[in-house]
Amino acid sequence: LDKRGELKRTSNEKVLVKLNRNPFVLATGASETELLGDVRHDPYGGHDKLGTPAYERVVAGSIHEAHEGVLFVDEISHLGSLQRFILTAMQEKTFPIMGRNPQSAGASVKVEDVPCDFILVAACNIQDLENILSPLRSRIIGNGYEVLVDIAMPDNSHNRAKYAQFVAQEVNLDGHIPHADIEAVKLIIDEGRRRAKEDNQRNSLTLRLRELGGLIRSAGDIAVMEEAELITADHIRKALMRSRPVEEQIRERYGSYNKGLSKDVSSAQKERSQYYFQTEHLDDNMFS
């Protein structure tokens, strides 16, 4: 009888967020329901025998799963209007879960005061700062920090060793290219020093590691094609020529970006351009 009574007391309960869970939640904001939660649709509605009770169809969002944890949002500027909901959740520390689809059977279901007390960690690019909601930025500055990530680090023996470790990690992550010898690693360090100087960072090594990772993989592919046991300095030099930005390759081949563009458009596209009307056919009247 005790077990039966306990079953009756808990029969209308559902655990939305488990206590034993990963406290770090990565939110993409790909959909409103993924971020804020939803109530799943049931084609049988509230039918006593065929339908599923509404409380069993409630799905927690990322902001609820991050309760007493960390909510990480990459490219937060792409969330658009969803930033307002994050701001409300940060202020109130609770946010309701409701059916987001008006055509769904869960549209009339709403769960109030679902806790979502989280630490927000968000990232964006410099050119996207203007797309972040001003009140949200004010909230972040008032309760936390805005951090500009470094693009370079001091050029010393410790950080050069970190570069060597980075090369080995990239090789292991790829899984298909050989490791690099000492001379190749030295050349990668020199390239990191050169790229830091392009960012006006003297006596530094660049931290734009995504591009360097591409250089390592390109050199590794060349080594694989040559059936070499290790990536050598010669492979790095060849990769530097092959992995240049396409704008630089266009300038080398055609002299300038505009000249390269002119080789890749049709005569009809040229004649529709504003430049063509202003410089090539000043006396033409398309309405005569």
KOLNU-541924 format. One record per residue (C-alpha): residue in three letters; residue number from 1; z, x, y; chain. Coordinates in steps of 0.001 Angstrom, whole numbers. Example, Ala and Ser with C-alpha at 12.3 -4.5 7.8 and 13.67 -1.06 7.14 Angstrom:
<sites>
+------+-----+---------+---------+---------+-------+
| rest |  nr |       w |       u |       v | kette |
+------+-----+---------+---------+---------+-------+
|  ALA |   1 |    7800 |   12300 |   -4500 |     A |
|  SER |   2 |    7140 |   13670 |   -1060 |     A |
+------+-----+---------+---------+---------+-------+
</sites>
This chain:
<sites>
+------+-----+---------+---------+---------+-------+
| rest |  nr |       w |       u |       v | kette |
+------+-----+---------+---------+---------+-------+
|  LEU |   1 |       0 |       0 |       0 |     A |
|  ASP |   2 |     744 |    2884 |    2364 |     A |
|  LYS |   3 |   -2711 |    4391 |    1782 |     A |
|  ARG |   4 |   -4309 |     994 |    2304 |     A |
|  GLY |   5 |   -2445 |     535 |    5586 |     A |
|  GLU |   6 |   -3463 |    4003 |    6779 |     A |
|  LEU |   7 |   -7085 |    3264 |    5892 |     A |
|  LYS |   8 |   -6989 |      56 |    7913 |     A |
|  ARG |   9 |   -5524 |    1844 |   10930 |     A |
|  THR |  10 |   -8218 |    4541 |   10906 |     A |
|  SER |  11 |  -11185 |    2439 |    9789 |     A |
|  ASN |  12 |  -12357 |    1855 |   13370 |     A |
|  GLU |  13 |  -11980 |    5468 |   14496 |     A |
|  LYS |  14 |  -14530 |    8242 |   14773 |     A |
|  VAL |  15 |  -14048 |   11898 |   15662 |     A |
|  LEU |  16 |  -16528 |   12739 |   18423 |     A |
|  VAL |  17 |  -15608 |   16413 |   18827 |     A |
|  LYS |  18 |  -13801 |   18308 |   16078 |     A |
|  LEU |  19 |  -10880 |   20564 |   16892 |     A |
|  ASN |  20 |  -12187 |   23262 |   14555 |     A |
|  ARG |  21 |  -15486 |   24077 |   16268 |     A |
|  ASN |  22 |  -17308 |   26795 |   18175 |     A |
|  PRO |  23 |  -15889 |   26747 |   21741 |     A |
|  PHE |  24 |  -19120 |   28257 |   23130 |     A |
|  VAL |  25 |  -21852 |   25648 |   23608 |     A |
|  LEU |  26 |  -25402 |   26536 |   24629 |     A |
|  ALA |  27 |  -27016 |   23625 |   26474 |     A |
|  THR |  28 |  -30738 |   23598 |   27140 |     A |
|  GLY |  29 |  -30977 |   20366 |   29090 |     A |
|  ALA |  30 |  -34122 |   19525 |   27117 |     A |
|  SER |  31 |  -33044 |   15890 |   27158 |     A |
|  GLU |  32 |  -30463 |   13765 |   28908 |     A |
|  THR |  33 |  -28950 |   12642 |   25616 |     A |
|  GLU |  34 |  -28472 |   16209 |   24372 |     A |
|  LEU |  35 |  -26468 |   17073 |   27475 |     A |
|  LEU |  36 |  -24565 |   13836 |   28146 |     A |
|  GLY |  37 |  -24366 |   12119 |   24765 |     A |
|  ASP |  38 |  -25817 |    8843 |   23539 |     A |
|  VAL |  39 |  -25312 |    5825 |   21317 |     A |
|  ARG |  40 |  -27841 |    5779 |   18493 |     A |
|  HIS |  41 |  -30111 |    2808 |   17987 |     A |
|  ASP |  42 |  -29530 |     480 |   15043 |     A |
|  PRO |  43 |  -32468 |   -1794 |   14159 |     A |
|  TYR |  44 |  -30019 |   -4280 |   12599 |     A |
|  GLY |  45 |  -27919 |   -4473 |   15744 |     A |
|  GLY |  46 |  -24473 |   -5950 |   15210 |     A |
|  HIS |  47 |  -25201 |   -7575 |   11849 |     A |
|  ASP |  48 |  -21959 |   -7801 |    9860 |     A |
|  LYS |  49 |  -23417 |   -6550 |    6580 |     A |
|  LEU |  50 |  -26533 |   -4572 |    7512 |     A |
|  GLY |  51 |  -25686 |   -3220 |   10945 |     A |
|  THR |  52 |  -23702 |     -71 |   11753 |     A |
|  PRO |  53 |  -20651 |    -504 |   14001 |     A |
|  ALA |  54 |  -21206 |     762 |   17534 |     A |
|  TYR |  55 |  -18383 |    3317 |   17403 |     A |
|  GLU |  56 |  -20057 |    5057 |   14444 |     A |
|  ARG |  57 |  -23267 |    5493 |   16432 |     A |
|  VAL |  58 |  -21667 |    7313 |   19364 |     A |
|  VAL |  59 |  -22913 |   10912 |   19711 |     A |
|  ALA |  60 |  -21129 |   13422 |   21941 |     A |
|  GLY |  61 |  -23135 |   15506 |   24411 |     A |
|  SER |  62 |  -22966 |   19230 |   25088 |     A |
|  ILE |  63 |  -20527 |   18703 |   27960 |     A |
|  HIS |  64 |  -18120 |   16983 |   25549 |     A |
|  GLU |  65 |  -18549 |   19545 |   22763 |     A |
|  ALA |  66 |  -17646 |   22257 |   25284 |     A |
|  HIS |  67 |  -14259 |   20638 |   26028 |     A |
|  GLU |  68 |  -11648 |   23404 |   26463 |     A |
|  GLY |  69 |  -14446 |   25915 |   25914 |     A |
|  VAL |  70 |  -17517 |   27364 |   27630 |     A |
|  LEU |  71 |  -20703 |   25486 |   28500 |     A |
|  PHE |  72 |  -23599 |   27910 |   29009 |     A |
|  VAL |  73 |  -26729 |   26569 |   30707 |     A |
|  ASP |  74 |  -29692 |   28917 |   31011 |     A |
|  GLU |  75 |  -32241 |   28142 |   33742 |     A |
|  ILE |  76 |  -29926 |   25543 |   35270 |     A |
|  SER |  77 |  -32418 |   24860 |   38066 |     A |
|  HIS |  78 |  -34698 |   23181 |   35500 |     A |
|  LEU |  79 |  -32112 |   20460 |   34864 |     A |
|  GLY |  80 |  -33145 |   18683 |   38053 |     A |
|  SER |  81 |  -31139 |   15498 |   38622 |     A |
|  LEU |  82 |  -28969 |   16200 |   35559 |     A |
|  GLN |  83 |  -27094 |   18723 |   37703 |     A |
|  ARG |  84 |  -25352 |   15769 |   39376 |     A |
|  PHE |  85 |  -23855 |   14691 |   36056 |     A |
|  ILE |  86 |  -22571 |   18224 |   35406 |     A |
|  LEU |  87 |  -20971 |   18202 |   38863 |     A |
|  THR |  88 |  -19272 |   14860 |   38153 |     A |
|  ALA |  89 |  -18038 |   16098 |   34774 |     A |
|  MET |  90 |  -16592 |   19252 |   36373 |     A |
|  GLN |  91 |  -14813 |   17230 |   39051 |     A |
|  GLU |  92 |  -13438 |   14426 |   36887 |     A |
|  LYS |  93 |  -13008 |   16453 |   33662 |     A |
|  THR |  94 |  -14069 |   13298 |   31831 |     A |
|  PHE |  95 |  -17482 |   11709 |   31418 |     A |
|  PRO |  96 |  -18419 |    8446 |   29678 |     A |
|  ILE |  97 |  -20804 |    8259 |   26743 |     A |
|  MET |  98 |  -23240 |    5372 |   26854 |     A |
|  GLY |  99 |  -26586 |    4342 |   25438 |     A |
|  ARG | 100 |  -29263 |    6065 |   27517 |     A |
|  ASN | 101 |  -32246 |    4103 |   26229 |     A |
|  PRO | 102 |  -32427 |     574 |   27699 |     A |
|  GLN | 103 |  -34527 |    -530 |   24706 |     A |
|  SER | 104 |  -31892 |     657 |   22231 |     A |
|  ALA | 105 |  -29234 |   -1446 |   20533 |     A |
|  GLY | 106 |  -26683 |    1010 |   21944 |     A |
|  ALA | 107 |  -27596 |     327 |   25580 |     A |
|  SER | 108 |  -24609 |   -2001 |   26016 |     A |
|  VAL | 109 |  -22099 |     408 |   24416 |     A |
|  LYS | 110 |  -19956 |    2619 |   26637 |     A |
|  VAL | 111 |  -17066 |    4925 |   25764 |     A |
|  GLU | 112 |  -14897 |    5625 |   28803 |     A |
|  ASP | 113 |  -12890 |    8728 |   29705 |     A |
|  VAL | 114 |  -14298 |   11135 |   27111 |     A |
|  PRO | 115 |  -12729 |   14539 |   27972 |     A |
|  CYS | 116 |  -15024 |   17375 |   29040 |     A |
|  ASP | 117 |  -12871 |   20049 |   30676 |     A |
|  PHE | 118 |  -15073 |   23130 |   30312 |     A |
|  ILE | 119 |  -15897 |   26434 |   31983 |     A |
|  LEU | 120 |  -19480 |   26412 |   33251 |     A |
|  VAL | 121 |  -21569 |   29572 |   32941 |     A |
|  ALA | 122 |  -25073 |   29086 |   34318 |     A |
|  ALA | 123 |  -28026 |   31372 |   34972 |     A |
|  CYS | 124 |  -31245 |   31213 |   36959 |     A |
|  ASN | 125 |  -33822 |   33443 |   38616 |     A |
|  ILE | 126 |  -33740 |   34364 |   42294 |     A |
|  GLN | 127 |  -36786 |   32225 |   43117 |     A |
|  ASP | 128 |  -35058 |   29159 |   41618 |     A |
|  LEU | 129 |  -31887 |   29276 |   43740 |     A |
|  GLU | 130 |  -33256 |   26668 |   46135 |     A |
|  ASN | 131 |  -33547 |   24190 |   43251 |     A |
|  ILE | 132 |  -29827 |   24226 |   42445 |     A |
|  LEU | 133 |  -27885 |   21284 |   43829 |     A |
|  SER | 134 |  -25919 |   22316 |   46936 |     A |
|  PRO | 135 |  -22687 |   20457 |   45995 |     A |
|  LEU | 136 |  -22809 |   22091 |   42567 |     A |
|  ARG | 137 |  -23115 |   25536 |   44123 |     A |
|  SER | 138 |  -20248 |   24684 |   46466 |     A |
|  ARG | 139 |  -18135 |   23691 |   43467 |     A |
|  ILE | 140 |  -19007 |   26925 |   41680 |     A |
|  ILE | 141 |  -18156 |   29070 |   44708 |     A |
|  GLY | 142 |  -14929 |   27149 |   45312 |     A |
|  ASN | 143 |  -13665 |   27494 |   41743 |     A |
|  GLY | 144 |  -15450 |   30569 |   40451 |     A |
|  TYR | 145 |  -18040 |   33186 |   41297 |     A |
|  GLU | 146 |  -21723 |   33671 |   41951 |     A |
|  VAL | 147 |  -22811 |   36978 |   40456 |     A |
|  LEU | 148 |  -26047 |   38856 |   41117 |     A |
|  VAL | 149 |  -26856 |   40780 |   37951 |     A |
|  ASP | 150 |  -27497 |   44508 |   38351 |     A |
|  ILE | 151 |  -31040 |   45732 |   37825 |     A |
|  ALA | 152 |  -30070 |   49372 |   37252 |     A |
|  MET | 153 |  -27194 |   51539 |   36061 |     A |
|  PRO | 154 |  -26218 |   55146 |   36891 |     A |
|  ASP | 155 |  -28262 |   57856 |   35213 |     A |
|  ASN | 156 |  -25596 |   59738 |   33268 |     A |
|  SER | 157 |  -25116 |   60973 |   29716 |     A |
|  HIS | 158 |  -23178 |   57873 |   28668 |     A |
|  ASN | 159 |  -25903 |   55470 |   29793 |     A |
|  ARG | 160 |  -28660 |   57652 |   28346 |     A |
|  ALA | 161 |  -26859 |   57343 |   25010 |     A |
|  LYS | 162 |  -26862 |   53567 |   25559 |     A |
|  TYR | 163 |  -30631 |   53761 |   25992 |     A |
|  ALA | 164 |  -30938 |   55540 |   22631 |     A |
|  GLN | 165 |  -28794 |   52807 |   21079 |     A |
|  PHE | 166 |  -31020 |   50177 |   22687 |     A |
|  VAL | 167 |  -34125 |   51758 |   21143 |     A |
|  ALA | 168 |  -32532 |   51669 |   17681 |     A |
|  GLN | 169 |  -31464 |   48051 |   18165 |     A |
|  GLU | 170 |  -34961 |   46967 |   19181 |     A |
|  VAL | 171 |  -36421 |   48673 |   16109 |     A |
|  ASN | 172 |  -33918 |   46908 |   13842 |     A |
|  LEU | 173 |  -34579 |   43558 |   15508 |     A |
|  ASP | 174 |  -38315 |   43923 |   15000 |     A |
|  GLY | 175 |  -37953 |   44933 |   11365 |     A |
|  HIS | 176 |  -41559 |   46117 |   10997 |     A |
|  ILE | 177 |  -41774 |   49299 |   13062 |     A |
|  PRO | 178 |  -40335 |   52781 |   12385 |     A |
|  HIS | 179 |  -37539 |   54418 |   14327 |     A |
|  ALA | 180 |  -38215 |   56756 |   17253 |     A |
|  ASP | 181 |  -37699 |   60500 |   17306 |     A |
|  ILE | 182 |  -35741 |   62332 |   20014 |     A |
|  GLU | 183 |  -38769 |   63143 |   22167 |     A |
|  ALA | 184 |  -39865 |   59499 |   22146 |     A |
|  VAL | 185 |  -36391 |   58375 |   23216 |     A |
|  LYS | 186 |  -36422 |   60947 |   26033 |     A |
|  LEU | 187 |  -39759 |   59590 |   27228 |     A |
|  ILE | 188 |  -38380 |   56036 |   27209 |     A |
|  ILE | 189 |  -35422 |   57243 |   29281 |     A |
|  ASP | 190 |  -37867 |   58859 |   31731 |     A |
|  GLU | 191 |  -39760 |   55573 |   31943 |     A |
|  GLY | 192 |  -36509 |   53715 |   32609 |     A |
|  ARG | 193 |  -35746 |   56189 |   35391 |     A |
|  ARG | 194 |  -39216 |   55682 |   36903 |     A |
|  ARG | 195 |  -38936 |   51895 |   36828 |     A |
|  ALA | 196 |  -35520 |   52030 |   38466 |     A |
|  LYS | 197 |  -37040 |   54112 |   41263 |     A |
|  GLU | 198 |  -39663 |   51379 |   41779 |     A |
|  ASP | 199 |  -36736 |   49027 |   42507 |     A |
|  ASN | 200 |  -35411 |   51541 |   45079 |     A |
|  GLN | 201 |  -32595 |   52576 |   42739 |     A |
|  ARG | 202 |  -32186 |   56349 |   42945 |     A |
|  ASN | 203 |  -30578 |   58383 |   40145 |     A |
|  SER | 204 |  -30524 |   55254 |   37992 |     A |
|  LEU | 205 |  -31903 |   53738 |   34814 |     A |
|  THR | 206 |  -33488 |   50307 |   34887 |     A |
|  LEU | 207 |  -31781 |   47344 |   33281 |     A |
|  ARG | 208 |  -34993 |   45347 |   33016 |     A |
|  LEU | 209 |  -34770 |   45855 |   29285 |     A |
|  ARG | 210 |  -37120 |   43064 |   28215 |     A |
|  GLU | 211 |  -40125 |   45053 |   29443 |     A |
|  LEU | 212 |  -38810 |   48236 |   27841 |     A |
|  GLY | 213 |  -38394 |   46355 |   24575 |     A |
|  GLY | 214 |  -42058 |   45410 |   24737 |     A |
|  LEU | 215 |  -42946 |   49060 |   25293 |     A |
|  ILE | 216 |  -40964 |   50089 |   22192 |     A |
|  ARG | 217 |  -42671 |   47438 |   20054 |     A |
|  SER | 218 |  -46098 |   48411 |   21349 |     A |
|  ALA | 219 |  -45432 |   52056 |   20477 |     A |
|  GLY | 220 |  -44122 |   50968 |   17087 |     A |
|  ASP | 221 |  -47298 |   48998 |   16378 |     A |
|  ILE | 222 |  -49375 |   52068 |   17211 |     A |
|  ALA | 223 |  -47216 |   54154 |   14870 |     A |
|  VAL | 224 |  -47700 |   51592 |   12090 |     A |
|  MET | 225 |  -51480 |   51611 |   12562 |     A |
|  GLU | 226 |  -51468 |   55409 |   12370 |     A |
|  GLU | 227 |  -49158 |   55250 |    9322 |     A |
|  ALA | 228 |  -46637 |   57515 |   11050 |     A |
|  GLU | 229 |  -43080 |   57820 |    9761 |     A |
|  LEU | 230 |  -41550 |   57845 |   13262 |     A |
|  ILE | 231 |  -42458 |   56750 |   16766 |     A |
|  THR | 232 |  -43362 |   59910 |   18656 |     A |
|  ALA | 233 |  -43776 |   60751 |   22326 |     A |
|  ASP | 234 |  -47551 |   60474 |   21879 |     A |
|  HIS | 235 |  -47138 |   56879 |   20692 |     A |
|  ILE | 236 |  -45033 |   56119 |   23769 |     A |
|  ARG | 237 |  -47740 |   57538 |   26060 |     A |
|  LYS | 238 |  -50401 |   55417 |   24373 |     A |
|  ALA | 239 |  -48168 |   52358 |   24614 |     A |
|  LEU | 240 |  -47632 |   52974 |   28334 |     A |
|  MET | 241 |  -51383 |   52735 |   28835 |     A |
|  ARG | 242 |  -51727 |   49614 |   26696 |     A |
|  SER | 243 |  -48689 |   47717 |   27964 |     A |
|  ARG | 244 |  -49495 |   47877 |   31669 |     A |
|  PRO | 245 |  -49419 |   44600 |   33634 |     A |
|  VAL | 246 |  -52748 |   42805 |   33573 |     A |
|  GLU | 247 |  -52977 |   42972 |   37391 |     A |
|  GLU | 248 |  -52940 |   46765 |   37186 |     A |
|  GLN | 249 |  -55620 |   46719 |   34499 |     A |
|  ILE | 250 |  -57783 |   44412 |   36642 |     A |
|  ARG | 251 |  -57453 |   46719 |   39656 |     A |
|  GLU | 252 |  -58460 |   49705 |   37543 |     A |
|  ARG | 253 |  -61513 |   47961 |   36111 |     A |
|  TYR | 254 |  -62783 |   46009 |   39137 |     A |
|  GLY | 255 |  -61169 |   47719 |   42123 |     A |
|  SER | 256 |  -59091 |   44734 |   43238 |     A |
|  TYR | 257 |  -57708 |   41478 |   41909 |     A |
|  ASN | 258 |  -60098 |   39380 |   44022 |     A |
|  LYS | 259 |  -63120 |   41277 |   42726 |     A |
|  GLY | 260 |  -61930 |   40734 |   39186 |     A |
|  LEU | 261 |  -61463 |   37042 |   39894 |     A |
|  SER | 262 |  -64978 |   36775 |   41301 |     A |
|  LYS | 263 |  -66380 |   38082 |   38008 |     A |
|  ASP | 264 |  -64668 |   35327 |   36057 |     A |
|  VAL | 265 |  -65651 |   32197 |   38006 |     A |
|  SER | 266 |  -68899 |   30264 |   38029 |     A |
|  SER | 267 |  -71159 |   29878 |   41048 |     A |
|  ALA | 268 |  -70090 |   26232 |   41353 |     A |
|  GLN | 269 |  -66432 |   27268 |   41565 |     A |
|  LYS | 270 |  -67291 |   29867 |   44196 |     A |
|  GLU | 271 |  -69158 |   27344 |   46346 |     A |
|  ARG | 272 |  -66254 |   24878 |   46215 |     A |
|  SER | 273 |  -63788 |   27438 |   47543 |     A |
|  GLN | 274 |  -62689 |   27386 |   51184 |     A |
|  TYR | 275 |  -63556 |   31064 |   51526 |     A |
|  TYR | 276 |  -67182 |   30322 |   50592 |     A |
|  PHE | 277 |  -67565 |   27654 |   53299 |     A |
|  GLN | 278 |  -65956 |   29843 |   55961 |     A |
|  THR | 279 |  -67878 |   33061 |   55307 |     A |
|  GLU | 280 |  -71011 |   32482 |   53249 |     A |
|  HIS | 281 |  -72541 |   29257 |   54563 |     A |
|  LEU | 282 |  -71314 |   28749 |   58080 |     A |
|  ASP | 283 |  -74455 |   26795 |   59060 |     A |
|  ASP | 284 |  -74500 |   24501 |   56025 |     A |
|  ASN | 285 |  -73691 |   20848 |   56604 |     A |
|  MET | 286 |  -72879 |   19100 |   53354 |     A |
|  PHE | 287 |  -73170 |   15675 |   55025 |     A |
|  SER | 288 |  -76687 |   16111 |   56478 |     A |
+------+-----+---------+---------+---------+-------+
</sites>
